[in-house]
Amino acid sequence: MQRFLIKDTAKHIGEKVRVCGWVNVRRVHGKILFIDLRDISGVLQVVFVPSNKEAYDLAQALRPEWVVEITGQIVKRPENMVNPKIETGQVELSVESLKVLSESETLPLSIEGDGYDIGEETRMKYRYLDLRRERLKNNLVVRHKVIKFVRDFLDKEGFAEIETPILTKSTPEGARDYIVPSRQDPGKFYALPQSPQQYKQLLMVAGLEKYFQVAKCLRDEDPRGDRQPEFTQLDMEMSFVEQEDVMELIERLLILLVQSLFPNKKIQEIPFPRINYKDAMAEYKTDRPDIRKDKNDKDLLAFCWVVDFPFFEKNDEGGWTFTHNPFSAAKPEFEKDLMAKKNIENILTTQYDIVLNGFEIGGGSIRNHRPEALEKVFEIMGYKKEVIREKFGHMLDAFKYGAPPHGGIAWGLDRVLTLLLNEPNIREVIAFPKTGDGRDFMMQAPSEVDKKQLKELHIKIEKK
Ligand code: ASP
């Protein structure tokens, strides 16, 4: 007999069905035994009566979180037992047979309620149980819907989703790289990507024209605020575009996404206001201004763009470094200054950041597609010719063979979801996040490895 999802049972009054799921709660009323059965789709009241002795006796043993399979008839509930709050509130299952598929020990944490008050260590160690919680299951399903929406939208716009490597070479994106030792090449290392930046630009050189990817990005940063060592970007790149084209596309996508999947949310202003960096700093003292007119309204979304960022800033050693992305182009009116390495502090970049309710949710830029211009950026940053060659030779070479003008953007998917779902931090929208200090309490990572593995990798650990 075919399995019914619980949410569908209400439409089948009088029919015999088979359902599977977890025992949510078990209650006894006089001689009658009730359980609430839960599956991915909902909760169903199940009734065991003494006249069905076999099932009734077996049901005495049921405890919360046991996994069962039940067949029976869907019947209307007595009037006084109707529960208007749930989809199946009009019906219940009158049991014919019960099969226990799996037993459960008492859970180490409660999965009722929102769970915010349970210690992080417990929630993370038993994440697979924490995820049984309604709120978190819903967050993951919404995450899926958002990704699917973006995929469908971009597909219609002519984008191709293309995967890029996880084992790659260090890129200068401002954070520390995670590195992976090479067994074949002792003393050499791969780096895990901080973003697919260089690959997506090389795909433009390859003539793909419109790329996107749901991309894992890895950055070995000190624990600070609400960060994860690995996070997901919706990463895009386009050829033959200007700043305006990228911003228009993203704005259209975000508006449509909110209207389609989050109809309760109100976007404060369309088109999204644009603020230049200087004004943002003067007026809001931040380049991530929270421009909400009513900060108490949890359904208000105040998007804005921040543009006209300085390209370079002084680093701790007194030299120049990039503020956002070394691959960005200068704004056209500053191209001459960049090429002459003059007026450096005033050069503005084509960088555009998208900000939502005071959080930067994404950013991108038009890139330098001419090798001379890219080389100048690295020279301004004080890199020697050999270093530029060694680190970026592949980009400079690629740009010699007909690189189209191109630009792109990436959003932090986890952050966008956190804001749309009114969650307090990004861990609530990631299936298996790490703790604030980068640990995985469930898998116990990071962990030591066998001596043999280290030997193969030519690595000796210096114990302090
Ligand atoms: N790769 C950039 C980042 O991770 C985004 C971009 O410029 O497309 O911030």
Boltz pocket constraint, residues with backbone or C-beta under 6 A from the ligand:
constraints:
  - pocket:
      binder: B
      contacts: [[A, 194], [A, 195], [A, 196], [A, 197], [A, 236], [A, 324], [A, 325], [A, 363], [A, 364], [A, 365], [A, 408], [A, 409], [A, 410]]
      max_distance: 6.0
